[in-house]
Amino acid sequence: MSRNGRKRPPRPRIEVRQANTSPEEAAAIAAAIEQFLRDTAPPPAAREEPLNPWLRTALFEGVGLAADAPSPWTA
């Protein structure tokens, strides 16, 4: 599955809105939330293996393309 190029979703902005917390407490809360986001993030997707040349040729022949034609799936 593609990841929409190299774009990633925007990082959430972490704010503590309660006025009676000290700056140190607010920083600790923000750091804990950021650590949680790092710890629970999905692992990076593995790079796909290059297509087997025999399979590529068979796929191209199956749709009527020359075996040495440029790939229609890439820009």
Backbone bond lengths (Angstrom), bond angles and torsions (degrees), N, CA, C in turn:
res aa  C-N    CA-C-N  psi(-1)  N-CA   C-N-CA  omega(-1)  CA-C   N-CA-C  phi
1 M - - - 1.445 - - 1.521 108.28 -
2 S 1.272 116.49 138.87 1.461 120.36 -177.06 1.520 110.57 -81.03
3 R 1.314 115.69 158.08 1.460 121.56 -179.65 1.510 111.44 -108.39
4 N 1.314 117.77 24.76 1.457 121.59 -179.60 1.526 109.91 60.67
5 G 1.315 115.12 52.14 1.456 119.24 -177.98 1.511 110.60 71.97
6 R 1.305 117.15 -137.13 1.461 120.92 179.14 1.521 111.80 -104.54
7 K 1.308 117.21 8.89 1.461 120.28 -178.79 1.518 110.30 -72.71
8 R 1.308 114.91 142.90 1.457 121.12 176.28 1.510 108.13 -124.47
9 P 1.327 117.42 156.56 1.464 118.24 178.28 1.523 110.20 -63.57
10 P 1.331 116.83 150.64 1.461 118.90 -179.75 1.524 110.83 -62.84
11 R 1.306 114.63 146.64 1.450 120.19 179.19 1.522 109.49 -74.19
12 P 1.337 117.65 135.62 1.467 118.20 -179.09 1.525 111.23 -67.83
13 R 1.307 114.98 146.78 1.463 120.25 176.69 1.521 107.92 -88.86
14 I 1.308 116.78 126.08 1.458 121.76 -176.68 1.520 108.87 -102.25
15 E 1.332 115.30 121.08 1.463 121.48 179.20 1.518 109.25 -132.50
16 V 1.321 116.19 143.17 1.460 121.47 171.50 1.515 105.78 -104.74
17 R 1.327 116.87 115.24 1.462 120.68 -172.97 1.518 114.20 -96.41
18 Q 1.294 117.84 -3.89 1.458 119.05 179.98 1.528 108.55 -81.38
19 A 1.326 116.86 128.24 1.463 121.32 -171.97 1.525 113.42 -76.26
20 N 1.327 118.65 -19.31 1.459 118.61 -174.32 1.535 112.87 -93.04
21 T 1.330 118.03 20.18 1.462 120.01 173.87 1.524 109.07 -98.87
22 S 1.312 114.44 146.36 1.469 118.42 177.73 1.533 108.76 -77.91
23 P 1.314 117.81 160.51 1.473 119.85 177.44 1.531 112.21 -58.31
24 E 1.336 116.79 -34.04 1.467 120.16 178.76 1.528 110.90 -66.93
25 E 1.343 116.27 -41.68 1.467 119.93 177.97 1.523 110.84 -64.86
26 A 1.311 116.51 -42.73 1.462 120.27 179.28 1.526 110.66 -62.45
27 A 1.325 117.20 -41.50 1.466 120.80 178.61 1.525 110.82 -65.51
28 A 1.332 116.97 -39.07 1.463 120.53 179.35 1.523 111.04 -65.97
29 I 1.324 116.82 -40.96 1.465 120.71 178.18 1.525 110.18 -64.27
30 A 1.325 116.85 -46.24 1.462 120.47 179.92 1.526 110.68 -62.00
31 A 1.338 117.39 -41.03 1.465 120.79 179.12 1.527 111.00 -64.79
32 A 1.334 116.90 -39.85 1.462 120.15 179.00 1.525 111.01 -64.96
33 I 1.326 117.02 -40.97 1.469 120.15 178.83 1.527 110.12 -66.36
34 E 1.334 117.81 -42.33 1.463 120.34 178.35 1.521 111.17 -62.70
35 Q 1.332 117.43 -40.26 1.466 120.74 177.45 1.524 110.14 -63.83
36 F 1.327 117.28 -41.75 1.460 120.93 177.13 1.526 110.76 -59.82
37 L 1.335 117.16 -44.53 1.463 120.21 179.66 1.526 111.18 -62.50
38 R 1.328 117.81 -39.41 1.471 120.72 177.61 1.526 110.86 -66.77
39 D 1.340 116.78 -42.70 1.463 120.76 -176.86 1.520 112.94 -68.54
40 T 1.319 117.45 -30.95 1.465 120.38 -175.30 1.524 113.12 -102.50
41 A 1.321 117.75 5.55 1.469 120.42 179.05 1.525 109.23 -68.57
42 P 1.335 117.78 144.97 1.462 119.43 177.70 1.530 110.23 -66.58
43 P 1.330 116.97 149.56 1.465 118.96 179.40 1.526 110.38 -66.81
44 P 1.322 117.54 153.42 1.465 119.27 178.71 1.525 110.20 -62.60
45 A 1.305 115.81 145.81 1.463 120.78 -179.52 1.526 109.59 -67.81
46 A 1.312 114.94 141.70 1.462 120.06 177.87 1.524 109.83 -71.18
47 R 1.317 115.70 146.33 1.464 119.52 177.59 1.518 108.80 -70.47
48 E 1.307 115.09 141.04 1.460 119.63 -179.71 1.522 110.01 -75.32
49 E 1.321 114.84 144.28 1.457 120.68 175.98 1.522 108.68 -70.38
50 P 1.336 118.09 147.02 1.464 118.84 176.18 1.529 110.01 -64.14
51 L 1.311 115.32 150.10 1.459 121.61 -177.43 1.523 109.93 -67.97
52 N 1.314 116.11 133.28 1.456 122.39 177.15 1.528 108.73 -57.60
53 P 1.339 118.89 130.55 1.470 120.22 -177.79 1.528 113.27 -59.05
54 W 1.329 117.37 -35.07 1.470 119.59 178.66 1.530 110.37 -67.64
55 L 1.316 116.72 -41.43 1.459 120.59 178.71 1.521 110.59 -66.06
56 R 1.333 116.79 -40.75 1.469 121.11 178.24 1.526 110.59 -59.83
57 T 1.336 116.41 -46.22 1.467 120.42 179.46 1.522 110.65 -61.94
58 A 1.329 117.20 -42.66 1.467 120.48 179.73 1.522 111.06 -64.37
59 L 1.335 117.47 -41.52 1.464 120.36 178.17 1.526 110.82 -63.31
60 F 1.325 116.74 -43.55 1.462 120.41 179.68 1.525 110.89 -63.81
61 E 1.343 117.04 -43.81 1.464 119.75 178.93 1.522 110.80 -63.82
62 G 1.326 116.75 -35.06 1.455 120.84 -179.19 1.517 113.68 -64.28
63 V 1.321 117.24 -26.39 1.465 120.30 179.61 1.522 112.21 -109.79
64 G 1.343 116.59 10.72 1.457 120.25 173.51 1.516 115.35 83.02
65 L 1.319 118.65 22.42 1.466 121.46 177.11 1.523 109.82 -100.18
66 A 1.320 116.12 153.76 1.459 120.24 174.82 1.528 108.69 -69.39
67 A 1.328 116.29 146.65 1.463 120.83 -176.74 1.522 112.27 -62.53
68 D 1.340 117.25 -28.47 1.464 119.71 -178.56 1.528 112.63 -99.41
69 A 1.327 117.28 12.99 1.470 121.48 179.40 1.529 109.55 -70.06
70 P 1.334 117.45 152.52 1.470 118.59 175.55 1.529 110.24 -65.29
71 S 1.295 115.85 151.47 1.460 120.48 -177.09 1.527 111.29 -65.30
72 P 1.323 118.42 128.18 1.463 120.46 178.13 1.529 112.43 -76.45
73 W 1.329 118.29 -7.17 1.459 121.58 -176.25 1.514 113.46 -95.38
74 T 1.313 117.37 -5.03 1.462 119.94 178.39 1.510 109.47 -119.69
75 A 1.316 114.88 158.69 1.464 119.57 -178.75 1.502 111.80 -79.52
